[in-house]
Amino acid sequence: MHKAWKDDPAVALAALPGTKLADIDPASTPGFKGDKKLGDKATGQQVLDAGRAQLTELQQRLYARGVEGDERRVLLILQGMDTSGKDGTVRHVVGSTHPEGVALTSFKAPTPWERRHDFLWRVSRRVPKRGMLGVFNRSHYEDVLIQRVHHLAPPAEIERRYGAINEFENGLAERGITMVKVMLHISPEEQKERLQERLDRPDRYWKYNPADVTERGFWNEYQEAYELAITRCSIDAAPWYVVPADKKWYARIAVQRLLVGALESLDLSWPPPSFDVQAEKKRLKQS
């Protein structure tokens, strides 16, 4: 782990029972000590750069073992309010890995066909295959977040879904899937600044959605929905991490470190050859 970390983010960011988002400063940097001479942001970039090679090698080891039949895989689940940095995290963290071994899914509003099935149906179809690093940019948690806030499902159905999610994720763990569930925790003030930037820059218009301003009116309701989802669905096989996201550089290095830690826990080695290396060297030399 880079010397700029004073504590392992997996410990510093783990959601505790009864987590209250109001008690977590979105501008804080848990576990990070930085470098006074270099400055926090510049140090963060240094940490991100150093971690890219490590993450890439671990991801390639995972992929190589999958090719050889190893069933293990890793799934990063990103949730957060609009503009919390989900897309940027994917680009700057996961984007450094080999694309052949990455399976990215950005879940949007369900289609009419998807609505004919249980809410987990479309999610189960996008679970990463063996050896893959999967990323859910939004996920099945939308069905206990936006659905709860806007009363799109009865309370009894929302309650059922918490249990269904836990059962689903326990099943994924049994299949060899290591989950990293991250809630990017942004403040309403920072979100407002990011939305303003999208309105001020023509190259950001495409990212602006008028509905984002509408959803700001339900900020407190969303915070409550997130707290419930985190509390009810933080299980041993798939704990939640709350990552302060007002500082983009910090959110990115925190997620990178969580992913590296998850991959390190698998104790991945390169798969052994299925052929006689020396014999093949001799054959190649003579060819």
Stockholm file with secondary structure:
# STOCKHOLM 1.0

chainA/1-287         MHKAWKDDPAVALAALPGTKLADIDPASTPGFKGDKKLGDKATGQQVLDAGRAQLTELQQRLYARGVEGDERRVLLILQGMDTSGKDGTVRHVVGSTHPEGVALTSFKAPTPWERRHDFLWRVSRRVPKRGMLGVFNRSHYEDVLIQRVHHLAPPAEIERRYGAINEFENGLAERGITMVKVMLHISPEEQKERLQERLDRPDRYWKYNPADVTERGFWNEYQEAYELAITRCSIDAAPWYVVPADKKWYARIAVQRLLVGALESLDLSWPPPSFDVQAEKKRLKQS
#=GR chainA/1-287 SS CCTTBSSCHHHHTBCCTTCCGGGSCTTCCTTBCCCTTTCHHHHHHHHHHHHHHHHHHHHHHHHHHHHTTCCCEEEEEEEESTTSSHHHHHHHTGGGSCGGGEEEEECCSCCHHHHTSCTTHHHHTTCCCTTCEEEEESCGGGGGTHHHHTTCSCHHHHHHHHHHHHHHHHHHHHTTEEEEEEEEECCHHHHHHHHHHHHHCGGGGGGCCHHHHHHHTTHHHHHHHHHHHHHHTCBTTBCEEEEECSSHHHHHHHHHHHHHHHHHTTTCCCCCCSSCHHHHHHHHHHC
#=GC SS_cons         CCTTBSSCHHHHTBCCTTCCGGGSCTTCCTTBCCCTTTCHHHHHHHHHHHHHHHHHHHHHHHHHHHHTTCCCEEEEEEEESTTSSHHHHHHHTGGGSCGGGEEEEECCSCCHHHHTSCTTHHHHTTCCCTTCEEEEESCGGGGGTHHHHTTCSCHHHHHHHHHHHHHHHHHHHHTTEEEEEEEEECCHHHHHHHHHHHHHCGGGGGGCCHHHHHHHTTHHHHHHHHHHHHHHTCBTTBCEEEEECSSHHHHHHHHHHHHHHHHHTTTCCCCCCSSCHHHHHHHHHHC
//
